[in-house]
Structures are given as C-alpha cells and as structure tokens.
C-alpha cells in the first residue's frame, strides 16, 4: 500500500499483511517472567479470605501478590484524580466487577493463568450500585467506605474554566440543549510481562 491517511504515510501495512508484525506477546527476553491478574466476579463484595497456598505451590509460580501483602509494604493504594485514591489490589472489599484481587508472577503466561484457578477467594456479596444515575439516591449502598467519614457516593467535585462567564454565555444563547451521556467502563485490563535481572533483582516492564 503506497497511499496514506492525511499527510502521514503508512509504513507498517506490508509487514502486518505478511504476518511479520511484532507485538508485546512476541517479546522474549532473558529471565523474563509473566503476570496474570485475578479479578472479582462481583460488583461489590467484602473479601473474607484469600487462600493462595495452592497457587504458590505451582512449580512455575515465582510469586503470588495480594492486597494484604501490598498493605504490609504500604503499597496497597495509589493516588488518582482530584486527590482521590484507588486500590492497586483489593484489600477489604471489591468495589467494581473485574477489580484486581491478586497478581501471579510465573515463568510463562500459561502457568500464570493456570495459577489463577488455584487461588480461592471467599466473598460476602454486598448490595451494588448498578446505575450511576442512582448512586446518590437516599439509601444507595456506599461503595467508598474506605474514605474516612464518607456516608455517600459523592467523592469529589471537579470544575474547570470561568463559571460566571460560562453561565452568561448560556443565558444569552438563543437555544440551549441538555443531554445525558453515559460513559462506558474504561478500567484497564492489561497483560503484563516483565524481566527480572539477576544482578539487580528489580523488575522492568
């Protein structure tokens, strides 16, 4: 293909159509390890227990990491938008379907995924908020009870720009339109790979 889109000429098409593309799954480095994530099947549930012994006994598993093991190193939570925080791996409970609960590091991707099946998680299902438009209704289950003093699902306010000027523009507009737009779930689902240099003992993605 010699044409292009806009001013940028495409150079990669010929190798792709010939099966010569190179993807993350094709990367092979000395000492490389693979990771797999165990995710919650529940949208809202308390974690009563996580048994990782069988997964840790797998001959090709190097490590099984849980929220509890991260909490012991003060690594269970990470900062996110507007001064909020997010669990790296769930500790006390899961707050959305697909939330990360445990992480397995193994010699190959197949063993990492097989080990996920050996992790036994005991959940206590909790009432869930299935419609964001009703998340602030009276009596709605409070999802973020990890925040001190939090009694509702209102986590933060965010604004940008000149509010007074914006209101004036709308007030002078001939026609204004109000529309509700539903935003799909965008939580990342990734497949990690890492190499573990024997000299430094540090992982590099």
Helices and strands as residue ranges (DSSP letters): E 4-5, E 8-9, H 13-17, G 24-26, E 32-39, E 45-51, H 53-56, E 61-66, H 67-71, E 77-79, G 81-83, E 85-87, E 93-94, E 100-106, H 109-116, E 120-125, G 132-134, H 163-172, E 193-196, E 203-204
